[in-house]
């Protein structure tokens, strides 16, 4: 069996089951989507697009829209850092970059959870908005896309922080929308925007190669749910059992650091047996990653102490640590990386090798692309 590591493949002599995203062909015509888009377009439009942290081919979609001088592009960075020049140069015009701390904001009201909703004031100058998104499984929002254009996309830092604290709820899980309080508040905020704006959403679903499999478009909420069902068909793969050992691989570019590779851990947690082993395979050539606040928190005490600290004094980003700790209550976490062994151990992650892998006992599952595949089992 060959396993990807550091832009190469390592041969491992052992028997494993394998799960990968499905190859599914959808009956989809781009011209129908573009026709609907052009029928929606008016004299002055705001286009909200994802930043470079998502694989959405926004530049390709915008090339169909025939942008006018009066139109604007707003990059929905959420709380991420400013995107790089390589990404921005794709658009051949000046774009507005959302800054969760420094942009001007407009108050939209309070959610039923008491979250004060402030969104980028760029929206104020437009009656019509086109939101371009990609939809894929997400480890606490259920799925990305749709309502994500507004929250966290163009929301104020405090609004994002209050929303993301809901990720600590046990129902904020990958593939789950119904009963997920974080997702439900995202929809509530989206509806606040719809009371004031006319929104046309393009929810792209990409295949495992990053090509457009289909697009659900029109109403931002309806099209999101439709796209989520298709994303589940592609990326969520049902297994017939739980496993003693799950090997999850973060492939390039997600293997740049532990922060990015974290998704490969979250995606596979549901198919690890109680007291089983989850083994992350990721070079992490840049180490832990920056900002590394989630890891700094992880090494600040015992898992129990860290959990208590998160619940009492939540800060944006700490949910990532909470999700890792959530898994550690169920299974043992190992990692094959270039990170210093002592640093890994401080974060309650045990160093591992490919030779160790051949000594594993019990049923083993290999997920060759753990950042894009979500195995699940009804038993879990």
The 8 nearest C-alpha neighbors of each residue, nearest first, counted from 0:
[[1, 11, 10, 12, 2, 13, 14, 9],
 [2, 0, 10, 9, 8, 11, 3, 12],
 [3, 1, 9, 8, 10, 4, 0, 367],
 [4, 2, 8, 7, 9, 1, 6, 250],
 [3, 5, 7, 8, 6, 282, 281, 2],
 [6, 4, 7, 282, 3, 281, 8, 254],
 [7, 5, 4, 3, 8, 251, 250, 282],
 [6, 8, 4, 5, 3, 9, 2, 1],
 [7, 9, 3, 2, 4, 1, 10, 6],
 [10, 8, 2, 1, 11, 3, 4, 7],
 [9, 11, 1, 0, 2, 8, 12, 353],
 [12, 10, 0, 13, 1, 9, 357, 353],
 [11, 13, 0, 357, 10, 14, 1, 356],
 [14, 12, 357, 11, 15, 0, 356, 358],
 [13, 15, 16, 12, 363, 0, 362, 11],
 [16, 14, 363, 364, 365, 17, 13, 362],
 [15, 17, 364, 365, 363, 18, 14, 362],
 [16, 18, 365, 364, 366, 15, 19, 367],
 [19, 17, 366, 365, 236, 16, 374, 20],
 [18, 20, 372, 21, 366, 17, 367, 368],
 [21, 19, 234, 233, 372, 207, 22, 236],
 [20, 22, 233, 23, 19, 234, 232, 236],
 [21, 23, 20, 24, 233, 206, 207, 19],
 [24, 22, 21, 25, 233, 212, 232, 206],
 [23, 25, 26, 22, 212, 27, 213, 206],
 [26, 24, 27, 23, 213, 212, 229, 28],
 [25, 27, 24, 28, 213, 212, 23, 29],
 [26, 28, 25, 213, 29, 214, 212, 31],
 [29, 27, 30, 31, 26, 32, 213, 214],
 [28, 30, 32, 31, 33, 27, 214, 213],
 [29, 31, 33, 28, 32, 34, 35, 27],
 [32, 30, 34, 29, 33, 28, 35, 27],
 [31, 33, 29, 35, 30, 34, 36, 216],
 [32, 34, 36, 30, 35, 31, 37, 29],
 [33, 35, 31, 37, 36, 32, 30, 38],
 [36, 34, 38, 32, 33, 37, 31, 39],
 [37, 35, 33, 39, 34, 38, 32, 40],
 [38, 36, 40, 34, 39, 35, 33, 64],
 [37, 39, 35, 36, 40, 34, 41, 33],
 [40, 38, 36, 37, 35, 41, 199, 127],
 [39, 41, 37, 38, 36, 44, 42, 127],
 [42, 40, 43, 44, 39, 127, 38, 37],
 [41, 43, 44, 40, 69, 70, 67, 127],
 [44, 42, 70, 69, 41, 125, 45, 127],
 [45, 43, 70, 127, 128, 41, 46, 71],
 [44, 46, 128, 71, 70, 72, 129, 125],
 [45, 47, 72, 129, 128, 130, 73, 71],
 [46, 48, 130, 73, 74, 72, 129, 131],
 [49, 47, 74, 131, 75, 130, 46, 73],
 [50, 48, 75, 74, 53, 132, 55, 76],
 [49, 51, 76, 52, 74, 75, 53, 82],
 [50, 52, 53, 82, 86, 49, 54, 83],
 [53, 51, 50, 54, 49, 79, 82, 76],
 [52, 54, 51, 55, 50, 49, 133, 56],
 [55, 53, 56, 52, 51, 209, 133, 49],
 [54, 56, 133, 57, 53, 132, 49, 203],
 [57, 55, 59, 58, 54, 60, 133, 211],
 [56, 58, 60, 59, 55, 61, 48, 131],
 [59, 57, 61, 60, 56, 90, 62, 89],
 [58, 60, 62, 57, 61, 56, 63, 55],
 [61, 59, 57, 62, 58, 63, 56, 64],
 [60, 62, 64, 58, 63, 59, 57, 65],
 [61, 63, 59, 60, 64, 65, 58, 66],
 [64, 62, 61, 60, 65, 33, 59, 66],
 [63, 65, 61, 62, 66, 37, 60, 36],
 [66, 64, 63, 62, 67, 61, 37, 40],
 [65, 67, 64, 70, 68, 61, 62, 69],
 [68, 66, 70, 69, 65, 43, 42, 44],
 [67, 69, 70, 66, 71, 43, 92, 42],
 [70, 68, 67, 43, 71, 44, 42, 66],
 [69, 71, 44, 43, 67, 68, 45, 66],
 [72, 70, 45, 46, 44, 73, 69, 94],
 [71, 73, 46, 94, 45, 47, 95, 74],
 [72, 74, 95, 47, 96, 46, 94, 75],
 [75, 73, 96, 48, 50, 97, 49, 76],
 [76, 74, 152, 153, 49, 77, 97, 48],
 [77, 75, 79, 50, 152, 97, 74, 78],
 [76, 78, 152, 151, 79, 153, 75, 99],
 [77, 79, 99, 76, 156, 80, 98, 151],
 [80, 78, 76, 77, 81, 82, 52, 98],
 [79, 81, 82, 78, 76, 98, 77, 83],
 [80, 82, 83, 79, 96, 76, 98, 97],
 [83, 81, 51, 50, 80, 86, 84, 87],
 [82, 84, 85, 86, 87, 81, 51, 88],
 [83, 85, 87, 86, 88, 82, 89, 81],
 [86, 84, 88, 83, 87, 89, 82, 51],
 [85, 87, 84, 88, 83, 89, 51, 82],
 [88, 86, 84, 89, 85, 90, 83, 82],
 [87, 89, 85, 90, 86, 84, 91, 92],
 [90, 88, 87, 86, 91, 58, 85, 92],
 [89, 91, 88, 92, 87, 58, 93, 94],
 [92, 90, 88, 89, 93, 87, 94, 58],
 [93, 91, 90, 94, 88, 89, 87, 72],
 [92, 94, 95, 91, 90, 72, 87, 71],
 [93, 95, 72, 73, 92, 96, 71, 74],
 [96, 94, 73, 72, 74, 97, 93, 71],
 [97, 95, 74, 73, 94, 98, 75, 81],
 [96, 98, 75, 76, 74, 153, 99, 102],
 [97, 99, 102, 101, 100, 96, 76, 78],
 [100, 98, 155, 156, 78, 101, 154, 77],
 [99, 101, 98, 156, 102, 155, 78, 157],
 [100, 102, 98, 99, 103, 97, 155, 104],
 [103, 101, 98, 100, 99, 104, 97, 119],
 [104, 102, 120, 119, 101, 105, 121, 118],
 [103, 105, 119, 120, 118, 117, 102, 106],
 [104, 106, 120, 117, 118, 119, 107, 103],
 [105, 107, 117, 116, 108, 118, 104, 115],
 [108, 106, 116, 117, 105, 191, 109, 118],
 [109, 107, 116, 106, 115, 110, 191, 117],
 [110, 108, 115, 114, 113, 116, 111, 107],
 [111, 109, 113, 114, 112, 115, 108, 187],
 [110, 112, 113, 109, 114, 184, 187, 115],
 [113, 111, 110, 114, 109, 184, 162, 115],
 [112, 114, 110, 111, 109, 115, 161, 116],
 [113, 115, 110, 109, 112, 116, 161, 158],
 [116, 114, 109, 108, 158, 113, 117, 110],
 [117, 115, 107, 108, 158, 109, 106, 114],
 [116, 118, 106, 105, 155, 104, 154, 107],
 [119, 117, 154, 104, 105, 153, 155, 120],
 [118, 120, 104, 121, 153, 103, 154, 122],
 [121, 119, 104, 122, 105, 123, 103, 118],
 [120, 122, 123, 119, 124, 125, 103, 73],
 [123, 121, 120, 124, 125, 119, 45, 118],
 [122, 124, 120, 121, 125, 126, 105, 119],
 [123, 125, 122, 121, 126, 120, 45, 43],
 [126, 124, 127, 123, 122, 45, 44, 128],
 [125, 127, 196, 197, 128, 124, 195, 44],
 [128, 126, 197, 125, 44, 198, 196, 45],
 [127, 129, 198, 45, 46, 44, 197, 199],
 [128, 130, 46, 199, 200, 198, 47, 45],
 [131, 129, 200, 47, 46, 201, 48, 199],
 [132, 130, 201, 48, 200, 47, 202, 129],
 [133, 131, 202, 144, 203, 201, 145, 55],
 [132, 134, 203, 202, 144, 55, 204, 135],
 [133, 135, 144, 143, 204, 203, 227, 202],
 [134, 136, 142, 143, 230, 137, 133, 227],
 [137, 135, 142, 174, 141, 173, 143, 138],
 [138, 136, 142, 141, 173, 140, 143, 139],
 [137, 139, 173, 172, 265, 141, 140, 266],
 [140, 138, 172, 171, 173, 141, 166, 137],
 [141, 139, 182, 142, 137, 138, 171, 181],
 [142, 140, 174, 173, 175, 137, 139, 176],
 [143, 141, 136, 137, 135, 140, 174, 134],
 [142, 144, 134, 135, 137, 136, 147, 140],
 [143, 145, 134, 147, 132, 133, 146, 202],
 [146, 144, 223, 147, 219, 148, 132, 202],
 [145, 147, 148, 189, 149, 186, 185, 144],
 [146, 148, 150, 144, 145, 149, 152, 151],
 [149, 147, 152, 146, 150, 75, 145, 130],
 [150, 148, 152, 153, 147, 151, 146, 154],
 [151, 149, 152, 147, 154, 148, 185, 153],
 [150, 152, 77, 154, 159, 147, 149, 153],
 [153, 151, 77, 75, 148, 149, 150, 76],
 [154, 152, 149, 75, 119, 77, 118, 151],
 [155, 153, 118, 151, 150, 117, 152, 119],
 [154, 156, 99, 158, 117, 157, 118, 159],
 [155, 157, 99, 159, 158, 100, 160, 154],
 [156, 158, 160, 159, 155, 161, 115, 154],
 [159, 157, 155, 161, 156, 160, 116, 154],
 [160, 158, 162, 156, 157, 151, 161, 163],
 [159, 161, 315, 157, 163, 162, 158, 156],
 [160, 162, 158, 164, 159, 163, 157, 114],
 [163, 161, 159, 160, 164, 165, 181, 158],
 [164, 162, 165, 160, 166, 161, 159, 181],
 [163, 165, 166, 161, 162, 167, 160, 313],
 [164, 166, 163, 181, 167, 168, 162, 180],
 [167, 165, 164, 171, 168, 163, 139, 318],
 [168, 166, 165, 164, 318, 169, 321, 171],
 [167, 169, 166, 170, 171, 165, 180, 164],
 [170, 168, 171, 167, 172, 166, 179, 165],
 [169, 171, 179, 168, 172, 178, 180, 175],
 [172, 170, 139, 179, 166, 168, 169, 140],
 [173, 171, 139, 175, 170, 138, 141, 174],
 [172, 174, 138, 141, 137, 139, 175, 136],
 [175, 173, 141, 136, 142, 172, 176, 137],
 [176, 174, 141, 173, 172, 177, 179, 171],
 [175, 177, 179, 141, 178, 182, 174, 140],
 [178, 176, 179, 175, 183, 182, 180, 170],
 [177, 179, 180, 176, 170, 183, 175, 171],
 [178, 180, 171, 170, 176, 182, 177, 181],
 [181, 179, 183, 182, 178, 184, 165, 171],
 [180, 182, 165, 184, 183, 179, 162, 166],
 [183, 181, 185, 140, 184, 179, 180, 176],
 [182, 184, 180, 186, 185, 181, 179, 187],
 [183, 185, 187, 181, 186, 182, 180, 188],
 [186, 184, 182, 188, 183, 187, 150, 146],
 [185, 187, 189, 183, 184, 188, 146, 190],
 [186, 188, 184, 190, 185, 189, 183, 191],
 [189, 187, 191, 185, 190, 186, 184, 192],
 [188, 190, 186, 192, 191, 187, 146, 185],
 [189, 191, 193, 187, 192, 188, 186, 194],
 [192, 190, 188, 189, 194, 193, 187, 107],
 [191, 193, 189, 190, 194, 195, 196, 188],
 [194, 192, 190, 196, 195, 191, 197, 189],
 [193, 195, 191, 192, 196, 190, 197, 189],
 [196, 194, 193, 192, 197, 191, 126, 190],
 [197, 195, 193, 126, 192, 127, 198, 194],
 [196, 198, 127, 126, 128, 193, 199, 195],
 [197, 199, 128, 129, 127, 196, 200, 193],
 [200, 198, 129, 217, 218, 128, 130, 219],
 [201, 199, 130, 219, 217, 216, 129, 131],
 [200, 202, 216, 131, 132, 215, 203, 130],
 [203, 201, 132, 215, 133, 214, 216, 200],
 [202, 204, 133, 214, 132, 134, 213, 201],
 [203, 205, 134, 213, 212, 133, 211, 214],
 [204, 206, 211, 212, 210, 209, 203, 207],
 [205, 207, 209, 208, 212, 210, 211, 204],
 [206, 208, 209, 20, 205, 371, 210, 22],
 [209, 207, 206, 210, 205, 211, 212, 22],
 [210, 208, 205, 206, 207, 211, 54, 212],
 [211, 209, 205, 206, 208, 212, 207, 204],
 [210, 212, 205, 213, 204, 206, 203, 209],
 [213, 211, 205, 206, 204, 210, 25, 24],
 [212, 214, 204, 211, 27, 203, 25, 215],
 [215, 213, 203, 202, 204, 216, 201, 212],
 [214, 216, 222, 202, 226, 201, 203, 225],
 [215, 217, 201, 222, 200, 202, 214, 218],
 [216, 218, 199, 200, 219, 222, 201, 215],
 [219, 217, 221, 220, 222, 199, 200, 216],
 [220, 218, 200, 222, 145, 221, 223, 217],
 [219, 221, 223, 222, 218, 145, 224, 146],
 [220, 222, 224, 223, 218, 219, 225, 217],
 [223, 221, 225, 215, 216, 219, 224, 220],
 [222, 224, 145, 226, 220, 225, 221, 227],
 [223, 225, 227, 221, 226, 222, 228, 220],
 [226, 224, 222, 228, 223, 227, 221, 215],
 [225, 227, 223, 229, 228, 224, 215, 222],
 [228, 226, 230, 224, 229, 225, 223, 231],
 [229, 227, 231, 225, 226, 230, 232, 224],
 [228, 230, 232, 226, 231, 227, 233, 225],
 [231, 229, 227, 233, 232, 228, 135, 234],
 [230, 232, 235, 228, 229, 234, 233, 227],
 [233, 231, 229, 230, 234, 235, 228, 21],
 [234, 232, 21, 230, 231, 20, 235, 229],
 [233, 235, 20, 372, 231, 373, 230, 232],
 [236, 234, 373, 231, 374, 232, 233, 372],
 [237, 235, 374, 373, 375, 234, 238, 20],
 [238, 236, 375, 376, 374, 235, 239, 377],
 [239, 237, 376, 240, 375, 374, 236, 241],
 [238, 240, 376, 237, 241, 377, 378, 375],
 [241, 239, 238, 376, 242, 378, 270, 377],
 [240, 242, 270, 272, 271, 376, 243, 239],
 [243, 241, 271, 244, 272, 362, 363, 270],
 [242, 244, 275, 362, 272, 361, 363, 276],
 [245, 243, 363, 276, 242, 275, 277, 364],
 [244, 246, 364, 277, 363, 365, 278, 271],
 [247, 245, 278, 365, 277, 366, 279, 364],
 [246, 248, 366, 369, 279, 263, 280, 278],
 [249, 247, 280, 369, 367, 368, 279, 250],
 [248, 250, 281, 254, 369, 260, 253, 263],
 [249, 251, 254, 253, 248, 252, 368, 3],
 [252, 250, 253, 254, 249, 255, 6, 5],
 [251, 253, 254, 255, 250, 249, 259, 256],
 [252, 254, 251, 259, 260, 255, 250, 249],
 [255, 253, 281, 251, 249, 283, 252, 250],
 [254, 256, 283, 284, 253, 285, 252, 259],
 [257, 255, 283, 288, 286, 285, 287, 258],
 [256, 258, 287, 260, 259, 283, 261, 288],
 [257, 259, 288, 261, 256, 260, 287, 291],
 [258, 260, 253, 261, 257, 256, 262, 254],
 [261, 259, 257, 262, 253, 263, 254, 258],
 [260, 262, 264, 263, 258, 259, 257, 265],
 [261, 263, 265, 264, 260, 370, 266, 259],
 [264, 262, 369, 370, 261, 266, 260, 265],
 [265, 263, 262, 261, 266, 267, 268, 279],
 [264, 266, 262, 268, 267, 263, 138, 261],
 [265, 267, 373, 263, 264, 268, 262, 369],
 [266, 268, 269, 265, 373, 264, 374, 270],
 [269, 267, 265, 270, 271, 266, 264, 326],
 [268, 270, 267, 271, 375, 379, 376, 374],
 [269, 271, 241, 268, 375, 267, 242, 376],
 [272, 270, 242, 241, 268, 269, 275, 245],
 [273, 271, 275, 242, 243, 241, 274, 270],
 [272, 274, 329, 275, 330, 271, 243, 276],
 [275, 273, 330, 329, 272, 331, 276, 243],
 [276, 274, 243, 272, 330, 273, 244, 271],
 [277, 275, 244, 331, 330, 332, 243, 278],
 [276, 278, 245, 332, 244, 246, 333, 331],
 [279, 277, 333, 246, 334, 332, 245, 247],
 [278, 280, 334, 247, 248, 246, 335, 333],
 [281, 279, 248, 335, 334, 247, 249, 278],
 [282, 280, 254, 249, 336, 283, 248, 335],
 [281, 283, 336, 284, 337, 5, 254, 4],
 [284, 282, 256, 255, 286, 254, 285, 281],
 [283, 285, 282, 255, 286, 256, 337, 254],
 [286, 284, 256, 283, 255, 288, 287, 257],
 [287, 285, 283, 256, 338, 284, 288, 257],
 [286, 288, 257, 256, 258, 291, 285, 289],
 [289, 287, 256, 258, 291, 286, 290, 257],
 [290, 288, 291, 287, 258, 292, 256, 286],
 [289, 291, 292, 288, 293, 258, 287, 294],
 [290, 292, 289, 294, 293, 288, 295, 287],
 [293, 291, 295, 294, 290, 296, 316, 317],
 [292, 294, 296, 320, 291, 295, 317, 297],
 [295, 293, 297, 296, 291, 292, 298, 346],
 [296, 294, 292, 297, 293, 298, 291, 299],
 [295, 297, 299, 294, 293, 298, 292, 305],
 [296, 298, 294, 346, 295, 299, 320, 293],
 [299, 297, 346, 345, 296, 295, 300, 294],
 [300, 298, 296, 297, 295, 305, 301, 304],
 [301, 299, 298, 304, 305, 302, 297, 303],
 [300, 302, 304, 303, 305, 299, 298, 297],
 [303, 301, 305, 304, 306, 324, 300, 297],
 [304, 302, 306, 301, 305, 307, 300, 324],
 [305, 303, 301, 307, 306, 302, 300, 308],
 [304, 306, 308, 302, 307, 303, 300, 301],
 [307, 305, 309, 303, 308, 304, 302, 310],
 [308, 306, 304, 310, 305, 309, 311, 303],
 [307, 309, 305, 311, 306, 310, 312, 304],
 [310, 308, 313, 306, 312, 307, 311, 305],
 [309, 311, 307, 308, 313, 312, 306, 167],
 [312, 310, 308, 309, 313, 307, 306, 314],
 [311, 313, 309, 310, 308, 314, 307, 317],
 [314, 312, 309, 310, 311, 317, 164, 315],
 [315, 313, 317, 316, 312, 160, 309, 164],
 [314, 316, 160, 317, 313, 163, 318, 164],
 [317, 315, 318, 319, 314, 293, 292, 320],
 [316, 318, 319, 320, 315, 314, 293, 321],
 [317, 319, 321, 320, 316, 166, 322, 167],
 [320, 318, 322, 317, 321, 316, 293, 323],
 [321, 319, 323, 293, 317, 318, 322, 297],
 [320, 322, 318, 324, 319, 323, 325, 317],
 [321, 323, 325, 319, 324, 320, 318, 326],
 [324, 322, 320, 326, 325, 321, 327, 319],
 [325, 323, 327, 321, 326, 322, 320, 302],
 [326, 324, 322, 323, 327, 328, 321, 329],
 [325, 327, 323, 324, 328, 329, 330, 322],
 [326, 328, 324, 330, 329, 325, 331, 323],
 [327, 329, 326, 325, 330, 324, 331, 274],
 [328, 330, 327, 273, 326, 274, 331, 325],
 [331, 329, 274, 275, 327, 276, 273, 328],
 [332, 330, 276, 327, 277, 275, 274, 333],
 [333, 331, 277, 348, 278, 276, 330, 349],
 [332, 334, 349, 278, 348, 350, 351, 277],
 [335, 333, 279, 350, 278, 351, 280, 336],
 [334, 336, 280, 351, 352, 279, 350, 281],
 [337, 335, 282, 281, 338, 283, 334, 280],
 [336, 338, 282, 283, 284, 339, 335, 286],
 [339, 337, 336, 286, 340, 283, 343, 342],
 [338, 340, 342, 341, 343, 337, 336, 286],
 [341, 339, 343, 342, 350, 338, 344, 349],
 [340, 342, 344, 343, 339, 345, 350, 338],
 [343, 341, 345, 339, 344, 340, 346, 338],
 [342, 344, 340, 348, 346, 341, 345, 349],
 [345, 343, 347, 348, 341, 346, 342, 349],
 [346, 344, 342, 298, 343, 347, 341, 348],
 [345, 347, 298, 344, 343, 348, 297, 342],
 [346, 348, 344, 345, 349, 343, 298, 332],
 [349, 347, 344, 343, 333, 332, 346, 350],
 [348, 350, 333, 344, 334, 343, 332, 351],
 [351, 349, 334, 333, 340, 335, 348, 343],
 [350, 352, 335, 334, 333, 355, 349, 353],
 [353, 351, 355, 354, 335, 356, 350, 334],
 [352, 354, 356, 355, 357, 11, 351, 335],
 [355, 353, 356, 352, 357, 358, 11, 351],
 [356, 354, 352, 353, 358, 357, 351, 359],
 [355, 357, 353, 354, 358, 359, 352, 351],
 [356, 358, 355, 354, 359, 13, 12, 11],
 [359, 357, 356, 355, 360, 354, 13, 353],
 [358, 360, 356, 357, 361, 355, 244, 363],
 [361, 359, 358, 362, 243, 244, 363, 357],
 [362, 360, 243, 363, 359, 244, 242, 275],
 [361, 363, 243, 242, 244, 364, 360, 15],
 [362, 364, 244, 15, 245, 242, 243, 16],
 [363, 365, 16, 245, 15, 17, 246, 244],
 [364, 366, 17, 246, 367, 16, 245, 247],
 [365, 367, 247, 369, 18, 368, 17, 246],
 [368, 366, 248, 365, 369, 247, 19, 2],
 [369, 367, 248, 366, 370, 371, 249, 372],
 [368, 370, 263, 247, 248, 372, 366, 371],
 [369, 371, 263, 262, 368, 249, 372, 266],
 [372, 370, 369, 368, 234, 373, 207, 20],
 [373, 371, 234, 369, 20, 370, 19, 368],
 [372, 374, 235, 266, 267, 234, 236, 375],
 [375, 373, 236, 235, 237, 267, 372, 238],
 [376, 374, 237, 270, 269, 238, 236, 373],
 [375, 377, 238, 378, 237, 379, 270, 240],
 [376, 378, 379, 375, 237, 239, 240, 238],
 [377, 379, 376, 240, 241, 239, 375, 270],
 [378, 377, 376, 269, 270, 241, 375, 272]]
